[in-house]
Every structure is written in C-alpha cells, then in structure tokens.
C-alpha cells in the first residue's frame, strides 16, 4: 500500500462522526449522588452481559417501549426543582419511594433505567449522562441504544430524540461496561 493511501485510511479510521469514541478517552469519577445511590441500591448498578442486538428486539418495538417508559415516568413523578433539595444531591427511585413521587432530573433518569432493566432491557444499552441544556444548566438524562439508534429519554421532553438532534452539550456519560466508570466529553 502506498504511504499516502495508508495515511488516508488511518485518518478515516480515526475520524469519528459521533463524539462517543473521543469522549471515552477521558475517564472521570461518577457524580457523588450516583455513587451514594449505588451503595444504597447495589442491584441497580450491576451490568448485564447481554445487548439489545442479541435479544432480537425489533427496532420499532424497542422504540415503542422506550417512548412508553419515558412518557409514563414523566407523568408519574412530580418535578422537584434542585433548590428544593436543599443542595442535597440525593439520587433516588421516586416511584419506589412512596405515595407522592417527586424528584429532579437524576431521579427521572434513574427511574426510567430501573423500569427498562425490569423489562429485561440490557444495562449495557442504558447509560446515564450529564448534559448542559442552554436554558437550564446541568441536567441528567438517560441515553438508550437500540439497533443503530441512540436516543435521549428526558423529563424535559416527552418525545424521544436522537442524541444529535438535541441542543444539549454532553458533559459526561456512563461507561457501557461499568456503572461506576464515567467519561468526560472531549468538547
């Protein structure tokens, strides 16, 4: 192979249209509230070894399930602004907590993840992410992978959107293989 062609092929292999590969070169500690959550609810933070691809879930069915869970949790939990938490970054599963489920963005994301895991969704295809929302600030969402799609489940939006279709700037995201390993975005 000629040197120029080799260089071009190498450059193409390293050029990523998505931010995910570059982002995963920057490990960082998980959010402290998530670490506390995992200590309190260890079973919620154990990764399964299967993926949607080897479950045989059709893309259309997977998308319907994701949309249903997103809408259900958004309607079932009463929004609790961060300032009402008195600065406490306590991540919980509000629907499991009692009669008046209330929570902020992390709690919505955790609850969606919890329900999808209960339905048999592979943990490797469900990742929590911290994003920067232009009008809100830091915000936590659930990113779900199915087939060749990656969508955001968000308490600010009842509709699923591909990550690239949101105005969000990714700050950090969970590893696909280890809940307590997070990656900083390389922005």
C-alpha positions as CSV (number, residue, x, y, z in Angstrom):
1,X,0.0,0.0,0.0
2,X,1.3,3.4,-0.9
3,X,2.2,5.7,2.1
4,X,-0.4,8.3,1.1
5,X,-3.2,5.8,0.9
6,X,-2.2,4.2,4.2
7,X,-2.4,7.6,5.8
8,X,-5.8,8.4,4.3
9,X,-7.2,5.1,5.5
10,X,-5.7,5.6,9.0
11,X,-7.1,9.1,9.2
12,X,-10.6,7.8,8.1
13,X,-10.5,5.1,10.8
14,X,-9.7,7.7,13.5
15,X,-12.2,10.3,12.3
16,X,-15.4,9.7,14.2
17,X,-18.7,11.3,13.2
18,X,-20.0,10.8,16.7
19,X,-18.5,12.3,19.9
20,X,-18.7,9.0,21.8
21,X,-15.3,7.4,20.8
22,X,-13.4,10.6,21.6
23,X,-15.3,11.1,24.8
24,X,-14.4,7.7,26.1
25,X,-10.7,8.6,26.3
26,X,-11.3,10.8,29.3
27,X,-12.3,8.8,32.4
28,X,-13.7,10.6,35.4
29,X,-15.4,9.9,38.7
30,X,-19.1,9.4,38.6
31,X,-21.4,12.0,40.2
32,X,-21.2,11.7,44.0
33,X,-25.0,11.3,44.2
34,X,-24.9,8.3,41.8
35,X,-22.1,6.7,43.9
36,X,-24.3,7.0,47.0
37,X,-27.3,5.6,45.1
38,X,-25.2,2.5,44.0
39,X,-24.1,1.9,47.6
40,X,-27.7,2.0,48.8
41,X,-29.2,0.1,45.9
42,X,-26.3,-2.1,44.7
43,X,-28.5,-4.3,42.4
44,X,-29.3,-1.3,40.3
45,X,-25.7,-0.8,39.4
46,X,-24.7,-4.3,38.2
47,X,-24.2,-4.6,34.4
48,X,-25.8,-7.4,32.5
49,X,-23.8,-9.2,29.7
50,X,-26.5,-9.0,27.0
51,X,-27.3,-6.3,24.5
52,X,-30.4,-5.4,22.6
53,X,-28.8,-6.8,19.5
54,X,-28.6,-10.3,20.8
55,X,-32.1,-10.1,22.4
56,X,-33.6,-9.9,19.0
57,X,-35.9,-6.9,19.9
58,X,-37.1,-5.3,16.6
59,X,-36.2,-1.6,16.4
60,X,-39.8,-0.5,16.2
61,X,-40.8,-2.4,19.3
62,X,-37.8,-1.1,21.2
63,X,-38.6,2.5,20.3
64,X,-42.3,2.0,21.4
65,X,-41.1,0.6,24.7
66,X,-38.7,3.5,25.2
67,X,-41.3,6.1,24.4
68,X,-43.9,4.4,26.7
69,X,-41.4,4.4,29.6
70,X,-40.3,8.0,29.0
71,X,-43.9,9.2,29.0
72,X,-45.0,7.1,32.0
73,X,-42.2,8.3,34.2
74,X,-42.5,11.9,33.1
75,X,-46.2,11.8,34.1
76,X,-45.8,9.8,37.3
77,X,-43.2,11.9,39.0
78,X,-43.8,15.4,40.3
79,X,-41.0,17.7,39.3
80,X,-38.9,18.8,42.3
81,X,-36.5,21.7,41.5
82,X,-32.9,21.2,42.6
83,X,-33.2,24.1,45.1
84,X,-36.0,22.3,47.0
85,X,-33.4,19.5,47.7
86,X,-31.6,22.0,49.9
87,X,-28.4,21.4,47.9
88,X,-28.6,17.7,48.6
89,X,-27.6,15.7,45.5
90,X,-29.6,12.6,46.6
91,X,-30.3,10.3,43.7
92,X,-33.4,8.1,44.2
93,X,-36.1,5.9,42.6
94,X,-39.2,8.1,43.4
95,X,-41.8,5.6,42.2
96,X,-40.4,3.0,44.6
97,X,-40.2,5.6,47.5
98,X,-43.9,6.1,48.3
99,X,-47.2,7.9,47.9
100,X,-46.0,11.2,46.5
101,X,-43.3,10.5,44.0
102,X,-41.2,13.6,43.4
103,X,-37.8,14.2,42.1
104,X,-35.4,16.1,39.8
105,X,-33.8,15.1,36.6
106,X,-31.5,12.4,38.0
107,X,-34.4,10.7,39.7
108,X,-36.4,10.6,36.4
109,X,-33.4,9.1,34.6
110,X,-32.8,6.5,37.3
111,X,-36.5,5.5,37.4
112,X,-36.6,5.1,33.6
113,X,-33.4,3.0,33.7
114,X,-34.9,0.9,36.6
115,X,-38.1,0.2,34.7
116,X,-36.3,-0.7,31.5
117,X,-34.0,-3.1,33.4
118,X,-37.1,-4.7,35.0
119,X,-38.4,-5.3,31.5
120,X,-35.2,-7.1,30.5
121,X,-33.5,-4.3,28.7
122,X,-29.7,-4.8,28.7
123,X,-27.9,-2.5,31.1
124,X,-25.1,-2.0,28.6
125,X,-27.6,-0.2,26.3
126,X,-28.8,2.2,29.1
127,X,-26.4,5.0,30.1
128,X,-26.9,8.0,32.3
129,X,-25.5,11.2,31.0
130,X,-25.0,14.7,32.3
131,X,-25.6,17.3,29.7
132,X,-25.6,21.1,29.5
133,X,-29.0,22.5,28.5
134,X,-28.8,26.1,27.2
135,X,-31.8,27.4,29.2
136,X,-31.5,25.1,32.3
137,X,-27.8,24.3,33.0
138,X,-26.6,20.9,34.0
139,X,-29.2,18.2,33.5
140,X,-29.2,14.4,33.7
141,X,-30.8,12.2,31.0
142,X,-30.9,8.5,30.1
143,X,-29.4,7.6,26.7
144,X,-30.7,4.3,25.3
145,X,-29.2,2.3,22.5
146,X,-31.2,0.0,20.3
147,X,-30.3,-1.3,16.8
148,X,-28.3,1.5,15.3
149,X,-30.0,4.3,17.2
150,X,-29.1,6.2,20.3
151,X,-31.9,8.2,21.8
152,X,-32.4,10.5,24.8
153,X,-35.1,9.8,27.4
154,X,-35.6,13.2,29.1
155,X,-38.0,14.6,31.7
156,X,-38.0,17.9,29.8
157,X,-39.3,16.3,26.6
158,X,-42.0,13.6,26.2
159,X,-40.6,12.7,22.7
160,X,-37.5,10.6,22.0
161,X,-34.8,12.3,20.1
162,X,-31.5,11.1,18.7
163,X,-28.6,12.5,20.7
164,X,-27.5,14.5,17.7
165,X,-31.0,16.1,17.4
166,X,-30.9,17.7,20.9
167,X,-29.5,21.1,21.7
168,X,-27.6,19.5,24.6
169,X,-23.9,19.6,25.1
170,X,-22.6,16.3,26.6
171,X,-20.6,16.8,29.8
172,X,-20.2,13.2,31.0
173,X,-21.6,9.8,30.3
174,X,-21.6,6.3,32.0
175,X,-19.4,3.5,30.6
176,X,-21.2,0.7,28.7
177,X,-19.4,-1.8,30.8
178,X,-19.1,-0.4,34.4
179,X,-21.7,1.8,36.1
180,X,-19.1,3.5,38.3
181,X,-16.9,4.4,35.3
182,X,-17.9,7.6,33.6
183,X,-16.3,9.6,30.8
184,X,-15.8,13.3,30.3
185,X,-16.8,14.7,27.0
186,X,-14.0,16.0,24.9
187,X,-15.6,19.2,23.8
